[in-house]
Amino acid sequence: MSQVQTLQAPSSIPQVQDAGTATAPNPQQLLLQAGLGYIVSACLQVFVKLALPDRMGSGPTHLSILAEQAGAHEGHLYRILRVMEMNGIVQQTEPYVYTLTPAGMLLRSDAEGSLADTMEWLTDPLHLQAYSHLTTSVVSGTITFDHIYGEPAFQWFSQPENQKEASLFNNAMTGISNMCLPAILEAYDFSSIRNMVDVGGGHGAILRTILKSYPAMQGIVAEMPTVVSDTRLAIASDELSDRCQAVECNFFASVPAGGDAYFMKHIIHDWEDSSAIRILSNIRQVIPSNGRLILAECVVEEGATPHPGKLLDIEMMVFVGGKERTEEEFRDLLAAGGFRLNHIIPTASPISLLEALPA
């Protein structure tokens, strides 16, 4: 078996402290932190929904001003801010005066790489409802969302009455893309690609940014019919219509031909193995023999090493029945879809880039 080259991560990735040298909390504290974690999520939801990061701006703001601007009860808001301070989102510079930390700044709607929409989605009541049924899903092996709502998540999102949640979800995915964009551009050289097809690329945020950085490249965003019209507007807004198009695509049936590179971010993790292999096989049917497939995904490490992918794996189990995968799982999955894993390239974000070649 050929060796997969795992490249070195950029130096900006923080190093995880060795478990043997870290100071562990006592057992009671450890359990309480885990058991009460949903309260932090609920407080974060309040913090974002009341637009407190935008109201705080870049300077210190007094509690009374925040409460008045947000129309909130001052005493209750103080208790929310205390939780945010404990979790590194705000800092109290003097009694009842708060400023945003670097993490809190990412919750401003006007911040570069803003995660405001993403955090609103992840802490949304829809999540609390879904996760309250997780035990049933684990026992039965079913998809939690399907069990609660009677249909798959993407089908549920397409219903007219659920467009508010669908919009929140799409905005959250765009936020994640914007967070990963600088890291992807730093880590990978796209210069030799002539025409890249972004399969399931949403509004094309990643492809549009790559095209701006590589003016000789052409691009195609392949998406569901319900998304394509907004994608075309985004392409036109960036004045890229002469180099980029958005086409309707059901990637379980086929994907557009014509690319010498095919890109997918957080698509394969949405699906269990048989469905993921079908997507990969459809790309294999149209990709040239000298083409390349680039997957932007979390690569989960075994053991106790902390990684967001281990939590996102549960998110996939609950909402769509997909999973985050280890290097070995990706290698086997790609082989079943007609590809050979060539490189794994870490980035200065939670995702890695997996480059695969036609087998």
N, C-alpha and C positions, 0 to 999 in steps of 0.2 A: 504493500500500500504506500502510495506516495505521501511524503510529509507535507502537512499544511504549514505554511509560514505564518506565524503570528508576529506581527510587527510591534515595535515598542510603542507604548502609549505616549502622547505628548506630555511634557513635563508639567503641564498645568493641571493634570489630574491629581487630586489629593491622594496621598498614600494612606491606606487603611492601617491603623495601629495594630500591631501584633496582639492577638488575643491573649498571649501569655503574659504580656506586660501591661495590658490595660487594667485599670481599676474597675472591678465589676461591682455593680450595686448589690445591696443585700437581697436575698431571695424575695422578701416581701415587697421591697421597692420595685424589683424587676416585674413581679406579677401585676402590681398596681399600675405601672406604666403601660404595660401591654393591655390590661383590661380596660383602662380609661382612655385609650388612644382615640376612640371615636369622639370623645368630648373635645379634644384638640381639633379634630376635623370640623365639628359643629361650630366651634368658635371661629375657625378660619372662614367658614361659610358666612358667618355674620360679618366678619371683618371685610370680606370682599363685597358682599351684597349691599352693605351700607356705604360702599365706595370710600372707606376710610383711608386707604393708601393714597387715593387721589386728593382727598381733603387735607391730608397731612403734607403732601407735596414733598419738598426736599428740606424743610426746616422744622424746628421744634414747634409743636402745637399743643395747647392746653386742652385737657380733658373737657372742660366746659364748652369750649369752642367746637370741638368735635361733636359733642352731644347735641348742641344746638343745630349745627349744620346738618347732621344726619337725622335729626328728629328722634333722638334716642334718649332713653332714661339714663341719666348721668351715672347713677350708682351701678346699674347693671352693665353699662358700657365699660366702666372701670374694671369690672371683674373679667370681662372679655379681654381687655388690653393686658391684664395681668397674666393671663394664659399666653397671649401672644408674646409678651416679654419673656416668659419662661422658655418659650420655644424659639427664641432668637429672631422674631419677626419685627419687633419694635424694641426700642431702648428708652428707658425713663431717664432723662437728663437732669431733671429736678422734680420735686414732688408734683405729680399729675401733669407733667409736661413730657410729651413723647416725640420721638423721631424714628424714622424707618431705618432699619439695618439694611445692609446690602441685599439680604434675602427679601426683606419687606419692600425694597424698591422695585423688585421684579413683579410686585403685585399692582403697581401703578399701570393704568391702561395705556399711558403714553411712553412707557419704558421700552427701550430696545430689548427685544427678547422677552416681552411681557408674558407672564404666566397667569395673569388675572383670570382669563377665561378658562384656562386649564384647571386652576384651583377651584373655580366656581363649579365646574363640571364634576371634579373628583369628590367634592364635598356636598354635592347636590342631594336633596332628600331622596331622589331616585336610587342613589347608591345605598343609603341607609335602609331603604325598603328591601332592596335586593339582598344585601348582606345579612339581613335578619333571617333569611331563608337558606343560608349557606349550609347548615347542617343537613337539611333535607337533600340538598344537591350532592353533598359528599357521600351520604349513605346510598343514594339511588344511582349515582353516576350521571345524573341529568344536568342540563344547563340551567342554572338558577333562574335567569331571566325568563327563559321559555316556560319554566314551571309556574312563575308568578303571572306572566302576562299572556300566556297561551300562544305566543308566536315568537320567532327569532327577533333579536334586537334590531337588526337592520331593516327588517320588514315593518316592525313597530315604528321605527323612526320615519318610515316613508308615509305613514298615515297622516292625513291633514290635521287631525286633532292633536298630533304629537309634534308639530313643527317647532314649537318653542324649545322643547328638549332637543330636537334634531339640530336646530340652529346652535344651541349651546354646545352640543357634542362636536359639530363641525368647527366651531370657533376654537374649541379646546384643542382639537387636532392640529389646527393651524398654529396655535400657540406652541405646541410641542415641536412642530416643524421649524418654527422660527427660533426656538431655543437650540435646536440641533444644527441649524444651518451653518453658523460660523465654524463649528467643530468639524462638520462634514467637508467644508471647503478647505479647511486647514489640513485635513488628514489625507485627502485623496486628490490625485491629479487627473482631471477630466479632459485634458487638452487633446488627447488623441481620438476622442469620440466625435463622430460627425453628426449622428442623429440619435438622440436618447429618448426612449419611450418610458415615461413614468406611469407604471401600471397601478391604478388605484390612487392616483396622486392628488385627489381632492381638488382644491382650488389652484393647484400647481405651484404652491409657494416655494417648494424646494427647486423644482425645475426652472421656474422663472429666475430665481436667484443665480442658479448655475449658469443659465444662458447669459445673464448680465456679465458674469465673470469670464465667460468664454464666448466672445462675439462671433466666432466662426461656427458655432454649434447650432444645430436645429433641434427641435423637440416636439414631442407629442405627449399630451396628458390623456390617458385612457381612463374614463370614469363612468359611473352609472348615469343614466339619462337624467335623473333628477338633479344631478350636480353640475352637468356640463355647461348649462347656460351661465351659471355664476362663474365658472372657471373661464369661459370665454371673455366675460366682462373683466375679470382680473388680468387676463393676458393683454387685452386691449388697453387697460388702464396703465400697464407697464410698457406700452408701445412695443409689444413683442409679436403682434399678430402676423408679421411677415416671416417670423422664424419659428413660431410655435402655434400649434393647433390643439384643440380639445375635441376628442372623439368619444362617442358612446361605446361602452365596452361592458360585456359580461365575461369576466375573465375565466369563468368556469366553462364557457363555450369556446372562446377564442380571444386572442389579443392581436392588436394591429401589427402587421408586418412592417418592415422598412427600417428598423433600428439596428445599429451595430452595437448598441448597449441597451439593456433593459434594467430599470431601477424600480425598487419597491421599498418603501419605508413603512414598517409596522403593518404590513399586510399579511405575511405568512403567519405571524403570531396570532392572527384572528381565527385561525382554522386548525382543526385536528388534522392528523397526518394525511388521511386519504384525500381530503379536500385540498390541502396544501400541495400535495403531489400533483393533483389535477391542474392547478394553476401553473406550477413549474413545468409540467409536461406541455401545456399549451404554449408557453414561452419557448420551450425547446423546439417546437414545431416550426417556429418562424425565425428564430435567431440564427444568424449565419455561423458557419463553423469557426470563424475567427472572432466571433462576438464575445461579449462578456455580460454576466448578470451581476448586479450589485444589490445586495440586500442590506438595509439599515435596520438592525434588530439588536435587542439585548442578547448577549451571550452569557448565560447563567453559569456561574462557578458553583461547583459542589462544595459542601461543607458550610461552616458558619460565617464565612466572609459576607459582610453586609453588601447588598446590591439592590437597587430599585427593581431590577428584573424579577426578583423573588416575590415581590408584592404585586407587580404587574401580572405575573403568572396567575395569581388568584383572581385578579380583575378579568383576565381572559376566561378563566374557568366559569366565573359568575355570569358574564355578559354574553359571550359568544361561543364558548366551548373550545376556544383555542388554548395555546400554551406558549410560554417562553421556553427556549431550548438551550441545551448545552452544546459545546462544540461537536461532540460526538453525534448528538441527535441531528444537528444541522448537516453534518457530513453524510449521514445515512439518508436523510430526507432529500438532499440535493441529488444524491446518487440515484434514488428511486425516480426522480424527475428528469434524469438525463444529464446531470451536471456533475462536475468535479470541483470540490472546494479547493480554491487556490491560495487565497490570503484571508486572514482575519486581521483587520486594521482597527485597533482601538481609537477612540476619539476623545476629546475633552468634553464628553457628555456621557450619559448613561448608555448610549448605543455604540455598537461597533459596526464597521462596514465589512461584509462578507463578500468577497469577490469570487465568483464561480465561473468556470469555463465549460462549454459544451463537451460532454464526455464522448 
